[in-house]
Amino acid sequence: MSLNQKTKLFDSFYEWLKPKKSERLHKKTIFTALINNDHMTNENLEDFLFDRTRNGINLLINKTIVIEGTCMLIIDAKIINSDEFHIKTNIKTFRCKYNDLERIQKQINK
């Protein structure tokens, strides 16, 4: 992950960590560790990104989506493994990759 991507994600990543000490010192320490590619901080960042993706997948349930001109209700969404998840609609089930999530979210009827 690039330095620019890490910097953009930092605020939401920091909120996810929920500090228990002096917030300013804690935030500076975590940011420094993130920029310096600290192994444990990078592991926490990966956990944060997965958690954010999982939450995004779960938010799809009970939403309507239009795929190939057909309106479908998302009944369930399940994480299958570290690369893919399935979306079950009232019509069929779709295999999706995590990097498809943003595109899928854009197809949700508001």
N, C-alpha and C positions, 0 to 999 in steps of 0.2 A: 504494500500500500504506500502511496506516495506521501510525502510530507504535507502537501497541499490538502490531500484527502483527509489525513489525520487531523489537521488543523480545523477543517470544516466540521468534522464529527466531534470535536473535543467537548463542546458545551453539553450536548446531549449524552455523551459518554460519561462525563463527570456527574451529571444528575443521576445517572443509572448507578454509579458507585456509592452514592449517598454518604458523604463524609461524616465522621463522628468527632473530628478534631477541629482545630481552627480552620475555617473554610478557606481563607486566603492562602495560608501556608500549604494546606492539603492540596488545593487546586494547582498551585505552582509546582509542587513536588510531582504530582501526577503528570502534568503537562511536560515537565522536563523529562520524566521517565519515558513518556510516549514518544517525544521527539528523538530521544537517544536510543530508541528501539529496545528498551528494557524487556526482557523475555516475559516476565510475569505480567507486565502492563499490556504487552501485545496479546497475551492469552486472554486477559480480561476484556480487551477490545474485541477480540473474536467472539467471546461469549456475549458481549453486548450486542454486536451486529447480528448474531444468531437470534438472540432474544427479541430484538426489534423486528426481524424478519418473521419470526414465529407469531408475534403479536399482529403483524400486518396480515398474515395468512388467516389467523382466527377472526379478524375483522371482516373477512369476506363472507362469512356465514350469514345467511338470510338477506343477502343483497341480490339484486337482479343484474345480470350481465347479458350483453348482446354479443353473440359469437356467430359470425357468418350470417348475419341478418336474423338470427333466431334469439328471442328473449328467453333467458333461463334463470331459474331461481337456484342460488347456491345453497345446498342443503347441509353440506359438510366439507371440511377441509382438513386433511391429515398430512402430517409430515411423515414421509416414508424413510428417508435417509438423509445424509449430509448434502445431497445434491438435488433432491426432488421432493415434491409434495403433490398430492392429488386433490382435485376439486370435484366434488360430487354435486351434480345439478339434478333438477327434476327430470332431465332428459338423458344425460350421460355423464360419465366420469372422465376427467381430463388429467393426464400426466403433465406436470409443469416443473420447470427448473426454477430455482430461487431467483435467478436473474430475470425471469419472466414476470415477477411479482409487480413491478412498477407498471409494466404494460397492461397487465390484467386489471390493476386498480384503475387505470384510465378508462377501461371498458365498462366499469360499473356504472349503472344508471343512477344518477343523483336524484 
